């Protein structure tokens, strides 16, 4: 598990580096991650999910809204209920940056021998199979 966490953190760090020019803070990444994972959420849901106060989350939402990466949307049935969701602008940026992330990973993988790469691929296939059997 420690190795999984270390690899996940290294990949996350690489992805954040690819998005540096977008000027997104770690708190903003947490919020965007919550929305990417769960879809649109209310402010209360975001606050609970992130373990932060409503006012803190509201500030994060305000900054991301200024960048046009998220938007607030009122519920059609209950105008008091406001959802926060990812915008097309962020989706477009994420798609472009995803290509950068993929190219960076390819560059890293080209630094190892074919034999080592095949060992990694075989190991990942075995791991996938283990989890599929559950």
C-alpha positions in Angstrom: 0.0 0.0 0.0 2.8 2.4 0.7 4.2 1.8 -2.8 0.7 2.6 -4.2 0.5 5.8 -2.3 4.0 6.9 -3.3 3.3 6.2 -7.0 0.0 8.0 -6.7 1.6 11.0 -5.1 4.4 11.1 -7.8 1.8 11.0 -10.6 -0.3 13.7 -8.8 2.8 15.9 -8.5 3.5 15.4 -12.2 0.0 16.3 -13.1 0.0 19.4 -10.9 3.2 20.5 -12.6 1.6 20.2 -16.0 -1.2 22.5 -14.8 1.1 25.1 -13.2 0.4 27.7 -15.8 -3.3 27.5 -14.9 -2.6 28.9 -11.5 -4.6 26.4 -9.5 -3.8 26.0 -5.8 -3.9 22.7 -3.9 -7.2 23.7 -2.2 -8.6 24.5 -5.6 -7.4 21.1 -6.9 -9.2 19.4 -4.0 -12.4 21.1 -4.9 -12.0 20.4 -8.6 -11.2 16.8 -7.8 -14.4 16.5 -5.7 -16.4 17.8 -8.6 -14.7 15.6 -11.2 -15.3 12.6 -9.0 -18.9 13.3 -7.8 -20.4 15.6 -10.5 -22.2 18.8 -9.4 -22.4 19.3 -5.7 -23.9 21.9 -3.3 -21.7 24.1 -1.2 -22.6 22.1 1.9 -21.7 18.8 0.2 -18.4 20.3 -0.9 -17.7 21.6 2.6 -18.4 18.2 4.1 -16.4 16.3 1.5 -13.4 18.6 1.9 -13.7 18.9 5.6 -13.6 22.7 5.4 -16.0 25.5 6.5 -18.7 26.8 4.1 -17.0 30.2 4.1 -13.6 28.7 3.1 -15.2 26.6 0.4 -17.1 29.7 -0.8 -13.8 31.6 -1.2 -12.3 28.8 -3.2 -15.4 28.6 -5.4 -15.3 32.4 -5.9 -11.7 32.2 -7.2 -12.3 29.3 -9.5 -15.5 31.0 -10.8 -13.4 34.1 -11.7 -11.1 31.8 -13.7 -14.3 30.3 -15.3 -13.3 26.8 -14.3 -16.5 26.2 -12.3 -19.9 27.8 -12.1 -22.8 28.1 -9.7 -26.1 26.8 -11.0 -29.5 27.2 -9.2 -31.7 24.1 -8.9 -34.7 24.3 -11.2 -37.2 23.1 -8.5 -35.7 24.9 -5.5 -34.1 28.3 -6.3 -32.5 28.4 -2.8 -30.4 25.4 -3.7 -27.2 26.2 -5.5 -24.9 23.6 -7.2 -21.3 24.0 -8.2 -20.2 22.3 -11.4 -17.2 22.2 -13.7 -17.3 24.4 -16.8 -16.6 23.5 -20.4 -13.6 25.8 -20.2 -12.0 23.7 -17.5 -12.9 20.5 -19.4 -11.1 21.9 -22.5 -8.1 22.9 -20.5 -8.0 19.5 -18.7 -8.2 17.7 -22.1 -5.3 19.7 -23.5 -3.2 19.2 -20.3 -4.1 15.5 -20.3 -2.2 15.2 -23.5 0.8 16.9 -21.9 0.6 14.5 -19.0 0.5 11.5 -21.3 3.5 12.8 -23.3 5.5 13.3 -20.0 4.7 9.8 -19.0 5.8 8.4 -22.4 9.1 10.3 -22.1 9.7 8.8 -18.7 8.9 5.3 -19.9 11.2 5.7 -22.9 14.1 6.0 -20.4 13.7 2.4 -19.3 14.6 -0.7 -21.3 12.0 -2.7 -23.1 12.6 -5.5 -20.7 11.9 -3.3 -17.7 8.9 -1.8 -19.3 7.5 -5.3 -20.1 8.0 -6.3 -16.4 6.1 -3.2 -15.3 3.3 -3.9 -17.8 3.1 -7.6 -16.7 3.0 -6.6 -13.1 0.2 -4.1 -13.7 -1.8 -6.8 -15.7 -1.4 -9.2 -12.8 -2.5 -6.5 -10.3 -5.6 -5.7 -12.5 -6.5 -9.4 -12.7 -6.3 -9.7 -8.9 -8.7 -6.9 -8.4 -11.0 -8.0 -11.1 -11.4 -11.4 -9.3 -13.0 -9.7 -6.3 
